């Protein structure tokens, strides 16, 4: 019984550590996903602003793209 108890203790500890590691990886991936969403939303907003500004013809006198 002592060997079984030690075996179960080791396996349980490894499973808890593995679960905690997977939770940390998941949190890291969620943080990366949120950052990508924010960057994408920012790029969409800037692109929309530039497109609307160009469509309304506020910068017809300039020759460059900005």
N, C-alpha and C positions, 0 to 999 in steps of 0.2 A: 504494500500500500504506500509506503514512503516513496518508492521509485515512481509510482503512478502520480502521486501528489506533486513531486518535483517536476515531472514531465508536463503535467497540466499547468503548473505555475509558469514554466518556461514558455510553453505554447501560448498561453493567455497573455503573457507579457509581450511576446512578439506580435501577437494580433493587435493589441492595444497600441503599440508603437507604430505598426504599419497603418492602422486606422488614423492615428494622429498625423502621420506623414502624408497620407492621402488627403486629409482635410487641409493641411497647409498647402499642398500642391493645388488643390481646388481653389483656395482663397487667392493664391497667386495668379491663377489663370483668370479668375473673375476680375481681379484688379487690372490685369492686362486687357481683358475684354472691355471693361469700363473706359479705360484710357483710349482704346481704339475707337469706341463709340463717340467719345467726346471730341477726339481729333477729327473724325469723319463729319460730325455735326458742325464743327468750326469751319472745315473746308467747304461744306455745302453752303453755309451762311455767307462766307466770303465770295464764293463763286456766284451765288444768287445776287448778292449785292453788286458785284462787278457787271453781271449780265444785265440787270435792271438799269444800272447807271448807263451802260452802253446803249440800251434800247431807247432810253429817254433822251439820248443825244446830248448829254452834258459835256462830253469831252471830244467833240468833233474837231476842234482846232489842234489837238495833239496828234503827233504821228506815231508815238510809241504805244505799246499795248497796255500800259498801266494807266 
